[in-house]
Amino acid sequence: MATQGEYQFYNDCVNWPKRDVAALTDMIDSSIDITRKTFLKHVGYLNVAPIEAQLGYVSHWKQGLTMAGDWHISYHRSKLRGKRVYFFKWSAIEFVFTRKVKK
């Protein structure tokens, strides 16, 4: 069953504001590696699926390469300006997810 995690896509390093690059660098430098399973537990598949499709991945391995099957992807946990974040690294680009703002 697909889940909607408590973290949502925030930004990627390519579009990161120049005034905040130091925070991005600190986030990357202090990150720890995690598994895809742990990443999805917090972010949720429904928050990642649109990005996977944009990156050209298919949803089922019988259709081609899935993101889960791509061993070049790495998953991480860190802090950005003191708050927990999760991100994955694809082709040396970090895709950062932050906690959803409660309304």
N, C-alpha and C positions, 0 to 999 in steps of 0.2 A: 504494500500500500504506500502510495506517495505521501510524503509529509511536508508540512509547511513549518519550517523551523523558526526559532526566535530571532534569527539573524537575517538581515537582508543585504542585497548588494549595495555597496556604498560608492566605490570608485575603483578604477584600475590605475596602475602607476603611470601609464601613458598620458592619461588625462588629469593627473594629480596637479593641484595648484602649486605653482613655483614657490609661493611664500611658505608652503608647508612641507617641502621636500625633506627637511631635517627630521620631522616626525615620521615620515614614511621610512627613511633610512633607519631610524631607531627601531621602528616596528620590525623591519626585516632582520636587522642585526640581533634582536633579542628573541626571535621566534624559535619555537620548537616544532619539530616534525610530528605530525599526527597521521593516523590512517584516514582513508577516505570514509570509512564507516563512522569514525568519530566526527569528522567534518560534517557529514550528512546528518548526524544526530543533532547537531546544533543549528546548522544552516537549513537543512531540509531539502529534499530533492526538488520540490516545486520552485524553490528560489534559485536553483542551479540549472534546471532544465532549459530555460530560455537561453542562457549563456552557452551551454553545451551545444545547442542547435546552431547558434550564431558562429561558433567555432568550427562547425562542420561535422560534429559527432552525430551518430545515429543513436536511437534509443534502444535498439536490440542488437546484440552481437551478430545475429544471422544476417543483418543488413549491412554490416561493415564495422568500422572501428567505433567503439564506444569510449567515452571519456574514462569510464571505470577500467577499461582494458588498455589504456594508453599509459605505459609505465614511465613516460617522460613527465607526467604530471606529478607535482608534489603538493602536499597539504600541510598547513601550518596553523598554529595558534600563537597569538602574541598580544601585545597591548599597543594601542594607539592613543596617545595623549592620556594615558592612565586607564583606559577602558579596554576590556577584552575584545579582541577581534579574531576572526578566522579568515584565512585566505588560501587560495590555491595559486600555484605558479605554473603558467603555461607559456612556453616559448619565451622564457625570461620576463614575462609580464605577470605582475601580481594582481589578482582580482580579490578585493577586500570586501568583507561582509561585516557589518556592525549590528549591534542589537537594535531591534525595532523600537521606535519611539512609541510609548503607550499614550493613547489619546484619552 
